[in-house]
Amino acid sequence: MVIDFSSIMHQRIKLSQMRIGVDLDGVVADFTKGWTTQYALDFGKEISEEEITDWGLSKPLTHFEKDLDFWNWAMDINGSSIFRHLELYENSQETLVELSKMGHEIVIISSKPWWSIHDTLIWLGENKIPTKEVHFIEDKWTIDCDAYLDDAPYQLENFLKKVPEKKIIRFERPYNSHSEGTYSIKEWSDLIPLLNSF
């Protein structure tokens, strides 16, 4: 009888692999810095991240009457959407690359508006985000993953309601708060130790 140790090792690696559903804006891409910087340029008002304590981008935070007015502005910033040139959060891309090298599947799940999709796909390529699977969808929980990483309060609630058996990870931001059943991280350096603890 011949024992293929490489096959056994492969099976061990496969068993430890996870599908990790990763949101983009507010998690990988610094959407807050992107839009507040552009808003200051266009309208002369500085808005700090600490001021953004609610989920919404209209009054009183901005001069826009409704969120739809905000998105109409964000749709065309010098020929591109607000999503085209967002900066990466510190260590986000490097951590995703490391997770990919460890054998985990990085699944991008974003609820972006339709008009931002082409800019987002270019952005993913230019920033070398290691993924083979990208979903633009509002009901993120329908994409089967072992763990989900998000910052939107309503998405975190949806995960808790629809797939409570999954690992739901909140990226801490001023506009979200901890919910029972979720895990929380403050920095990208916290993610791999957390995933290793599961």
N, C-alpha and C positions, 0 to 999 in steps of 0.2 A: 504494500500500500504506500502510495506517494502522497505526502502532505504538502500542499502548495501554501507556504507561509505568506507569500505575497498576496494570495487570494484572501486569506484570513485577515490580513492587515487591511486590505481594501474594504472588506465587509465591516470592520470596526470603524473605519473612517466614514463609510456610508451611513452607519447607524447614528453617528454624531452630527451629521450634516443637518442644517436647518434651512428652511425657506423663510427669509426675513423680508417682510413687506415694509418698504421704506418710503415715507412721504418725502417730498422735495422741499417745498417752501416752508420756511420756519424750522427746518430740520437739517437738510443738506445745503440748501441755498438760503442766503440771508435776505429774504424778501423784505423784512422790516427796514434794514439799512438801505436796500435798493430803492424802495418807494419813498422813504422819508428824505433821502438825499435828493431825489428828483423833485419831490414836492417843494423842498426849500429852494431849489433852483428856479422852479416855475412860478411859485407863489410867495416866496420870501418868508415862509414860516418854518422855524425849526421845531421838529417833534422828536422827543427822545423815546427810546424803547420803553422806558419805565412808565411813560404816559399812556402806553397802549395796553390798557388793563381789561378791555372788553373786546369781544369778537365782533368787529364791525369797523368800517373805515370811512363813515360819513360823520355828520355832526355829532357831538361837539369837537371831535378830534380834528377833523378837517373842515373846510368850508362847503364840502359837497353835501347836498340835501339828502341824498340817498346813496346807498352802496353802488347802485347801478351807475350813478354819475361818476363815482370814483373809477369804476371799471371802464367806462367810456373814455376817461382820460388815460388810464393805464394801457389801453389797447394800442395807442399810437404815440410812442415817444421817439421822435425823430426817425420815423419810418419802421420802428420795431416795437414790440410790446415791452412792458416793464420787466418781463421775465428773461429778456434776451441777454442781459449783461450782469446778472446778479453775481455777487461774490459768494464763494464757498465759506461755510463756517469752518473755523480752525479744526484741523484734523479729520474733517468729515470724509474727504476723498481717500485719504491715507487709511483710515479705519475700514472703509468699505473695501478697499483693495486687499487689506490684510484678512478680512473676513472671507473674501472670495478665495484667497490663497489657502485658507484653512478648509476650503471645500464647501462653504455655505453658499446658497443661492441668494443673490441680491435681486429682489423683485421691486421695481419702482412702481408705486401706486399713488397717483396724483389726481386730484379733482379739479385740475385747471380748466379754464374756459377753452372752448374749441379754437378760438382765434390765437391762442398762445402755443398750440401744439407744435407747430413747425419751429418756433423759436426755442422751445424746450428741448426738442430732439437735437437741434444744433448745439445747444448748451450742454446737454449730456455728453455728446461726442467731444466737444472742445475741452471739457473738464475731465474727460477720461473716467467717467463713472462706470464701474465694472458691473454691467448688467446685460443679460440676454433677454430680459423680459420687462416690458414697460406697459403699464395700464393707465389710461386716462378715464377715470370712472368716479362717480359720486358714492356709490355703495361699495366702499373699499373692502368691507368684510366679506364680500362675495368672492374675492380672490383668495384662494386657499393658501395660507402660510402658517408656519409654526409660531411666528412672532411678528408683531406689528409695531412700528415706530412712528409716532405721529405727534403733532402739537395741537391740532384743532380740537377744542372741547367737544364739539358735537360728534366728531369722528371717534374720539375716545369713548364717548357714551355709546355710540353705535356698536363698537367692538365689544364692549361689556355686555350689551343686550343680546347681540346676535351670535357672538363666538366667545363666550366667557371662559371656555376651556383653553383658549389660546393665551400666549404670553403677550400682554398688551403693555407697551412701554411708552410713557409720556415724556417727551422732551420738554423740560420745564421752561416755561415762558411766562412773562407777567400777565398774560391774558388767559392762562389756564391754571387749574388747581388740581391737587391730588384727589383721585377717586379710589374708593375701596375696590381692590381687584386689579389695579394697575401697578406697574413698577415705574419709578421715576429716575431720570438721569439729568444731570446739569451740563455735562460736557461729553464730547465724543469719546474721550479717554475712559469714560465710565462704562461704555457699552460692552466691550469684549469681556471684561471681568463679570459683568452682569449675565451675559449670555452663557459664560462658562459655569455659572452657578446653577443653571437650570438642570 
